[in-house]
Amino acid sequence: MATTPPSPTPNSLSSLMDSNSLLYGGTQRLRNLAQQLRLYKSPPTSFDDDEIDEQKREENGGKVVSQVGFAQSATPIADQERFRCKRAAVLVCLFEGDGGDLRVILTKRSSRLSTHSGEVSLPGGKADEGDANDAETATREANEEIGLDPSLVNVVTVLEPFLSKHLLRVVPVIGILSDKQAFKPTPNAAEVEEIFDAPLEMFLQEESRTSEEREWLGNKYLIHFFDYKVENKKFVIWGLTAGILIRAASVVYQRPPPFLEQRPNFRVPKFVDKGTTMP
């Protein structure tokens, strides 16, 4: 007997994926890309382990429980002393340029902001309590920052989380803008100075790239810098944004970069001093 498939839960990514627009919107290349990316499954990370640990503590009344099910501590864990990453999401919005290349929308942050002022970033920000999932966070923030209507964006997948300099759990959400002409950039002057786009494949190329080695919590990692010039303006795309775009380009083009990526995959520290940041 035929059964009706279950409806997606409110916090499921599929609730934001409009299958009809994916099938009929945009060029054949964008439709193929959407189908490819919807099959992507991000690899497990240390964030997943920490969320499982957190869930186990909640299920066991805040006590540490051994693998065989016996409480190892009769004293509830002081959760208020344990560091918990705040959630954030950014939108990797792809569209097809006039030359047929895949391009990604970027912003230059306002110089008046207290953090990351004047830096290049992807649209996005911290999650609100009312956000159903990371995709909703990313598209809502993009709407607020650059006037990108969420209905124009086909969300197709999410990548594994990144740890930001300020210890935010940042999830990259990949979306496709099928109708570029429908997007009328409207920067929020309080947050964004400029809106521009860059070729995604640039982040898999050695040209205009430099890197710098740093160390945190005993782990060495690379910070990548990409110099980009458009309309006589120069931008430096680096740090978290560059790392996310390297990963996104690797997934989209299904090949690794020709350089050492060494993306930091730190286990989230359980206890940190207030105001701690990565170098």
Protein Blocks (a to p, Z undefined) as FASTA:
>chain_A
ZZddddddfkbmklmmcfklmmmgcjfklmmmmmmmmmpccdddfklmmmmmmmmmmmnn
opacdfkopafbfbdcdfklpccdddddddddddddfkopacdddddddfkbmbhghiac
dedddddfklmbfklmmmmmmmmmnopafklpccfbdcdddddfkopacdddddddfblm
lpccdddfklmmbdcdddfklmmcfghpacddddeehiacddddddddeehiacddehjl
lmmmmmmmmmmnopacfbdfkpacddcdfbdcehiacZZ
